[in-house]
Amino acid sequence: MSEEKCCVVTCDLPLDKTYWDNQYQANATGWDLGEVSPPIKTYIDTIENKDAKILIPGCGNTYEAEYLLQKGFTNVTVIDIAPTLVENLKHKFVENTNIRVVLGDFFEHAGNYDCIIEQTFFCALPPRMRQRYVWKMHQLLTDHGKLIGLLFNREFEVGPPFGGNLKEYEQLFQKAFVFNSISLAKNSVPARENTELFIELQKNHPNQVNLYHFEGITCSGCMNTVSGKFLEIDGVLSVSMNTDFSEILIVSKTEVALKTLQKIVSYDEKYKILKIN
Ligand SMILES: C[S@@+](CC[C@H](N)C(=O)[O-])C[C@H]1O[C@@H](n2cnc3c(N)ncnc32)[C@H](O)[C@@H]1O
């Protein structure tokens, strides 16, 4: 699906600010729909509170924000890591006080939002960032806040974009979010028809979602053993480790003391676990 490809340089490069800025400078924005994504537009039309605090991370040319403003929303924040893009957006929206345009890394952003809109941001991140994405989304939402938008339900030969599927998303977001909806989008643009899921995930606010650095695991067998041991802790609801075994996401009824986790993995001196704040 070449129209979805965003690489103009080798994809082995880190997907950082420079990488993304180069895509905008080279006009290599194959992901850009040129319009608000129809399933998101349909959802926006159902939001009654025009003062809802809304965030669009990895916003790109952000037709979604334009649509929100057109519909009278008053509290829209967009954030993107690419300076060239953000400069253009700042210029474009300079006169509009209902939108805040932020240049920065989503994972360093602080705030509290009623709704976060996902549109080809998740798939642009290296898959090892997925646990971090869940953790950050949970952190940025208000108690009853929602993450809504689209996730690919297909794989790609090279990424970005990086694909995924329903089962993977269900495992990744479980317990941290309540699945109000996660099903095949009905009115996708033709190029993405039957390949994307519409999600409406509500923050499961009483649950604690914590992320930890993990050192010492080198294979999925050991990962399963450690995850299994953590899952046995009273009150732990879900445990998921990222693809390079460097981060672990734990969802629990109450926060588990770091010392408890450290003690559990102390049977192997290579294993180190530290909380990410
Ligand atoms: C595939 S593009 C999608 C853009 C837009 N959402 C759209 O659908 O047209 C991914 C966007 O995420 C931005 N991005 C990547 N990593 C980011 C990060 N850590 N924080 C904020 N933005 C990021 C890129 O600069 C790029 O604009």
PDBQT file of the ligand as one rigid body, heavy atoms in Angstrom, charges set to zero:
ROOT
HETATM    1  C1  LIG A 301       1.859   9.623  10.046  1.00  0.00    +0.000 C 
HETATM    2  S1  LIG A 301       1.894  11.258  10.583  1.00  0.00    +0.000 S 
HETATM    3  C2  LIG A 301       0.174  11.587  10.894  1.00  0.00    +0.000 C 
HETATM    4  C3  LIG A 301      -0.179  13.047  10.912  1.00  0.00    +0.000 C 
HETATM    5  C4  LIG A 301      -1.685  13.321  11.103  1.00  0.00    +0.000 C 
HETATM    6  N1  LIG A 301      -2.182  12.765  12.313  1.00  0.00    +0.000 N 
HETATM    7  C5  LIG A 301      -2.463  12.808   9.923  1.00  0.00    +0.000 C 
HETATM    8  O1  LIG A 301      -3.170  11.792  10.046  1.00  0.00    +0.000 OA
HETATM    9  O2  LIG A 301      -2.347  13.408   8.862  1.00  0.00    +0.000 OA
HETATM   10  C6  LIG A 301       2.564  11.133  12.220  1.00  0.00    +0.000 C 
HETATM   11  C7  LIG A 301       2.757  12.472  12.871  1.00  0.00    +0.000 C 
HETATM   12  O3  LIG A 301       3.208  12.271  14.208  1.00  0.00    +0.000 OA
HETATM   13  C8  LIG A 301       4.218  13.214  14.507  1.00  0.00    +0.000 C 
HETATM   14  N2  LIG A 301       5.011  12.642  15.603  1.00  0.00    +0.000 N 
HETATM   15  C9  LIG A 301       5.804  11.539  15.580  1.00  0.00    +0.000 A 
HETATM   16  N3  LIG A 301       6.306  11.285  16.784  1.00  0.00    +0.000 NA
HETATM   17  C10 LIG A 301       5.827  12.246  17.623  1.00  0.00    +0.000 A 
HETATM   18  C11 LIG A 301       5.962  12.499  19.010  1.00  0.00    +0.000 A 
HETATM   19  N4  LIG A 301       6.716  11.723  19.797  1.00  0.00    +0.000 N 
HETATM   20  N5  LIG A 301       5.307  13.557  19.525  1.00  0.00    +0.000 NA
HETATM   21  C12 LIG A 301       4.530  14.352  18.749  1.00  0.00    +0.000 A 
HETATM   22  N6  LIG A 301       4.367  14.151  17.428  1.00  0.00    +0.000 NA
HETATM   23  C13 LIG A 301       4.992  13.113  16.868  1.00  0.00    +0.000 A 
HETATM   24  C14 LIG A 301       4.955  13.397  13.196  1.00  0.00    +0.000 C 
HETATM   25  O4  LIG A 301       5.677  14.577  13.113  1.00  0.00    +0.000 OA
HETATM   26  C15 LIG A 301       3.798  13.340  12.201  1.00  0.00    +0.000 C 
HETATM   27  O5  LIG A 301       3.266  14.613  11.980  1.00  0.00    +0.000 OA
ENDROOT
TORSDOF 0
